[in-house]
Amino acid sequence: MKDQLNRLKRFLGTWHLCIASAMLLVVATAHRLTLDSSGYTSSPLIHVQMSMIILIALAVCIYPFIGIFLCFKRQWKQLGLLTLNTVVGVAAWIAAMLINSATLLYST
């Protein structure tokens, strides 16, 4: 059981940006589908999106420093996973912002 928890922690620690970005993409799509409804501007999904956008932006800002650290330690496999995670996460983040740009314009 402890070994499974350690593997789960390692997996989530490695791929948290992709997972969070995918969740943001799902939330943004769900919120966009309610665009013509009366509850669009008071939806709780707006708060979820804004929180996730900020958290993902902070993670993206931290990743270059982690990448430099991994270069100095010569952990190339970890650096490759970090790069892949960053590319996929940022792509999903941008897609979510494009899908639900109406919320971003409304919120700002």
TASULQUI-V725643 format. One record per residue. PHI is phi as a letter, one per 20 degrees, with the letter a starting at -180 (999 if undefined). NEAR is the number of other ideal C-beta (glycine too) atoms within 10 Angstrom. Layout:
((PHI;NEAR) (PHI;NEAR))
//
This chain:
((999;5) (f;6) (f;7) (f;8) (f;9) (f;10) (f;10) (f;10) (f;10) (f;10) (f;11) (f;10) (f;8) (f;15) (d;16) (f;15) (f;23) (f;19) (f;15) (f;18) (f;25) (f;17) (f;15) (f;25) (f;20) (f;12) (f;18) (f;26) (f;13) (f;14) (f;21) (f;16) (f;12) (e;12) (g;10) (e;6) (e;9) (f;7) (e;9) (f;17) (e;11) (d;7) (f;15) (f;9) (f;17) (f;18) (f;10) (f;16) (f;22) (f;14) (f;11) (f;19) (f;20) (f;10) (f;14) (f;22) (f;12) (f;10) (f;19) (f;15) (f;9) (e;11) (g;17) (f;11) (f;9) (f;14) (f;14) (f;11) (f;13) (f;18) (f;11) (f;7) (e;10) (l;8) (d;13) (f;10) (f;8) (f;15) (f;17) (f;11) (f;14) (f;19) (f;13) (f;13) (g;19) (f;18) (f;12) (f;15) (f;23) (f;18) (f;13) (f;22) (f;24) (f;12) (f;16) (f;27) (f;17) (f;10) (f;17) (d;24) (f;12) (f;13) (f;23) (f;16) (f;8) (f;11) (f;12) (e;6))
//
